[in-house]
Amino acid sequence: MKNWKNIFLPLCLISIHLFGQNSVSGYVSLENPEDWENKVYLSKIHLEEGANSFTATPIDSSIITKEGFFAFDQDLFTTKEHIYKVKLKPISTKDKKNISNKIEHFKLFILSKKDTLHFNKGEALFKKYTTNNVADLEWQKLKTFEAQYENLTDDFDPKQYLLETKGYVKDSLQILLVKLIGIKKLDDQNLLEKDARANPEYYVSLLQELKSSELDPSTYLYLENKLRIITQEITDQKYKMSLWINGVTSLVILILVLVVIKFFKRLKEKKSIPLSKQEKIIKDLILLGKSNKEIANELFISLSTVKTHITNIYSKLNISNRKDLLLKK
C-alpha cells in the first residue's frame, strides 16, 4: 500500500504539471524526424479577406523531447477565445515545399487561457486531439459539415453550397467565433460578398453582435472592413437611385402640371361664349378709346344698354376692366 502511494503521488504531480500549467501539450510522431526542426511553433491567427487568407503572429516555440512530447504554458494564451496554430517546420529549404505537401504539418484550433488541448500519442502528426474548449468542439462539427464539399469538382454548385453553408452557420452554430470561421469559408469560395450584398441586414446584425461580445476585435476586423465597403456601396447606390427617382418624379410632376394647365385652358376656350354682333361693335369702339357716353351716342342706344353690353363682354372674355380688354386684343 505504501509503495502504491509512492507511485501514485508522482503521477498526480506530473499530471498537474502537464495539464494544470500547460494549455497545449501532446506528442508528435514523425517517420523521418531528421527532415524537421526539433521544435513546435505556436502562433496566433488573424482572419483576413481573400481565399484561405490569414496572418499568423508568432508567440513561442517548444522543444520536442526524445519521447516526442511538447507543451505550451497557459500564460501564452489570453482569457478570451482566439484561433491559434501549432506548426512544424522542415529543415531543408530545398525540399520544404514537397515535405509540407505530403504531411499536414500544422493544426488550427480555438483556445483560451482557461482551456486545455492535448494531442494524442501515437496518432499521425496533429491528427487527433482532446480539448475542453466548447468553441473548438463546435468548430470540429463545422469541419465535418464542410468535408462533404471538399472533394467536389464538376458537381460543385455554388448556389447550393451558399444556401446550405449559410443555413448551417446561421441555425446550427451557437458560438460567434465559430460562426465567423464559417463565414470565412464563404469568403474562401468567393461567395461572401455576393451574399452580404443580398442580405446586408443579417451581416450588419452579426457584426453588431460581434462588437458586443468579448471577442478580440482583431478576430472580426476583416469582416468589418468588408461590410464597411459593401454597405457604403449600397448606400451610394441607394443615394444615386433616390436622386434618379426624385429627378424622374419631378419631371413627371412638371409634365402633369403643364398638361393640367393646358387642359383647363382648352376647357375654358371651349366654354367661352362668342360675342354678339352688337357686343363686337362696342368692343371695337372701346378699343378705339371711346367712352361709354360716346358709344351710346354713336349707336343711338341708352347709356345703361352700353353698360349692360360691356358687362357681358367682360364676362365672356374673362376680364374685369378696359385695361384687361386692351391687353387681350
MOVENVEN-V167442 format. One record per pair of residues at least 12 apart in sequence whose C-alpha atoms are under 10 Angstrom apart, sorted by the first residue. I is the first residue (numbers start at 1). J is the second residue. Records with the same first field share a line. If there is no record, write none. Layout:
I->J + J
//
This chain:
18->70 + 71 + 72 + 73 + 116 + 118
19->71 + 73 + 74 + 115 + 116 + 117 + 118
20->73 + 74 + 114 + 115 + 116
21->71 + 72 + 73 + 74 + 75 + 113 + 114 + 116
22->70 + 71 + 72 + 73 + 74 + 75 + 76 + 113 + 114 + 115 + 116 + 117 + 118
23->71 + 72 + 73 + 74 + 75 + 76 + 77 + 111 + 112 + 113 + 114 + 115 + 116 + 117 + 118 + 131
24->42 + 70 + 71 + 72 + 73 + 74 + 76 + 77 + 86 + 111 + 113 + 115 + 116 + 117 + 118 + 119 + 131
25->62 + 69 + 70 + 71 + 72 + 73 + 116 + 117 + 118 + 119 + 120 + 129
26->64 + 68 + 69 + 70 + 71 + 72 + 117 + 118 + 119 + 120 + 121 + 126 + 129 + 130
27->64 + 65 + 67 + 68 + 69 + 70 + 71 + 118 + 119 + 120 + 121 + 122 + 123 + 124 + 125 + 126 + 129
28->40 + 64 + 65 + 67 + 68 + 69 + 70 + 88 + 119 + 120 + 121 + 122 + 123 + 124 + 125 + 126 + 127
29->67 + 68 + 69 + 120 + 121 + 122 + 123 + 124 + 125 + 126
30->68 + 103 + 122 + 123 + 124 + 125
31->124 + 125
33->68 + 90 + 91
34->90 + 91 + 92
35->89 + 90 + 91 + 92 + 95 + 96 + 99
36->88 + 89 + 90 + 91 + 92 + 96 + 99 + 105
37->63 + 64 + 88 + 89 + 90 + 91 + 92
38->61 + 62 + 63 + 64 + 65 + 66 + 68 + 70 + 88 + 89 + 90 + 91
39->60 + 61 + 62 + 63 + 64 + 65 + 68 + 70 + 87 + 88 + 89
40->60 + 61 + 62 + 63 + 64 + 69 + 70 + 71 + 72 + 85 + 86 + 87 + 88 + 89 + 105 + 106
41->58 + 59 + 60 + 61 + 62 + 63 + 72 + 85 + 86 + 87 + 88 + 89 + 106
42->56 + 57 + 58 + 59 + 60 + 61 + 62 + 71 + 72 + 76 + 84 + 85 + 86 + 87 + 88 + 106 + 107
43->55 + 56 + 57 + 58 + 59 + 60 + 61 + 83 + 84 + 85 + 86 + 87 + 108
44->56 + 57 + 58 + 59 + 60 + 77 + 82 + 83 + 84 + 85 + 86 + 108 + 109 + 110
45->57 + 58 + 82 + 83 + 84 + 85 + 108 + 109 + 110 + 218 + 219
46->82 + 83 + 84 + 218 + 219 + 220 + 221 + 222
47->83 + 180 + 181 + 184 + 218 + 219 + 220 + 221 + 222 + 223
48->184 + 187 + 218 + 219 + 220 + 221 + 222 + 223 + 225 + 226
49->184 + 187 + 188 + 190 + 192 + 221 + 222 + 223 + 225 + 226
50->184 + 185 + 187 + 188 + 189 + 190 + 192 + 222
51->184 + 185 + 186 + 187 + 188 + 189 + 190
52->184 + 185 + 187 + 188 + 189
53->184 + 187 + 188
54->222
56->83 + 84 + 85
57->84 + 85
58->84 + 85 + 86
59->76 + 77 + 84 + 85
60->72 + 73 + 76 + 86
61->86 + 87 + 88
62->86
67->121
68->121 + 122
69->119 + 121
70->118 + 119
71->117 + 118 + 119
72->117
73->113
74->112 + 113 + 114 + 115 + 116
75->112 + 113 + 114
76->112 + 113
77->111 + 112 + 113 + 114 + 115
78->111 + 112 + 113 + 114 + 216
79->111 + 112 + 113 + 114 + 115 + 214 + 215
80->111 + 112 + 113 + 114 + 214 + 215 + 216
81->110 + 111 + 112 + 113 + 114 + 115 + 133 + 135 + 136 + 177 + 214 + 215 + 216 + 219
82->109 + 110 + 111 + 112 + 113 + 135 + 136 + 177 + 215 + 216 + 218 + 219
83->108 + 109 + 110 + 111 + 112 + 136 + 177 + 178 + 181 + 219
84->107 + 108 + 109 + 110 + 111 + 112
85->106 + 107 + 108 + 109 + 110
86->105 + 106 + 107 + 108 + 109 + 126
87->104 + 105 + 106 + 107 + 108 + 125 + 126
88->100 + 104 + 105 + 106 + 107 + 125 + 126
89->105 + 106
90->105
103->124 + 125
104->124 + 125 + 126 + 127
105->124 + 125 + 126 + 127
106->125 + 126 + 127
107->125 + 126 + 127 + 128
108->126 + 136
109->131 + 133 + 135 + 136 + 137 + 139 + 140
110->131 + 133 + 134 + 135 + 136 + 137 + 138 + 139 + 177 + 178
111->131 + 132 + 133 + 134 + 135 + 136
112->133 + 135
114->132 + 133
115->131 + 132 + 133 + 134
116->130 + 131 + 132 + 133
117->129 + 130 + 131 + 132 + 133 + 136
118->130 + 131 + 132
119->131
134->175
135->173 + 174 + 175 + 176 + 177 + 178 + 179
136->175 + 177 + 178
137->178
138->172 + 173 + 174 + 175 + 177 + 178 + 179
139->173 + 175 + 177 + 178 + 179 + 181 + 182
140->178
141->172 + 173 + 178
142->165 + 168 + 169 + 172 + 173 + 178 + 179 + 181 + 182
143->182
145->164 + 165 + 168
146->161 + 165 + 168 + 182 + 185
149->161
158->186 + 189 + 190 + 191
159->191
161->186 + 189 + 191
162->185 + 186 + 189 + 191 + 192 + 194 + 195
163->195
165->182 + 183 + 185 + 186
166->179 + 182 + 183 + 185 + 186 + 192 + 195
168->182
169->181 + 182 + 183
170->182 + 183 + 202 + 206
176->206 + 207 + 209 + 210 + 213 + 214 + 215
177->210 + 213 + 215 + 216 + 219 + 220
179->206
180->206 + 207 + 210 + 219 + 220 + 223
181->219 + 220
183->203 + 223
184->220 + 222 + 223
187->223
192->223 + 226 + 227
193->226 + 227 + 230
194->230
196->226 + 227 + 230 + 231
197->227 + 230 + 231 + 233 + 234
200->227 + 230 + 231 + 234
201->231
203->223 + 224 + 227
204->223 + 224 + 227 + 228 + 231
207->220 + 221 + 223 + 224 + 227
208->224
210->224
211->224
268->318
269->317
271->316
272->315 + 316 + 317 + 318
273->312 + 313 + 315 + 316 + 317
274->313 + 316 + 317
275->309 + 312 + 313 + 316 + 317
276->309 + 312 + 313
278->299 + 306 + 309
279->306 + 308 + 309 + 310 + 311 + 312 + 313
280->309 + 310 + 313
281->295 + 299
282->295 + 296 + 299 + 306 + 307 + 309 + 310 + 313
283->295 + 309 + 310 + 313 + 314 + 322 + 325 + 326 + 329
284->329
285->298
286->310 + 322 + 325 + 326
287->322 + 323 + 325 + 326 + 327 + 329
288->326
289->322 + 326
291->306
292->304 + 305 + 306 + 307 + 310
293->306 + 307
294->306
295->307
310->322
313->325
//
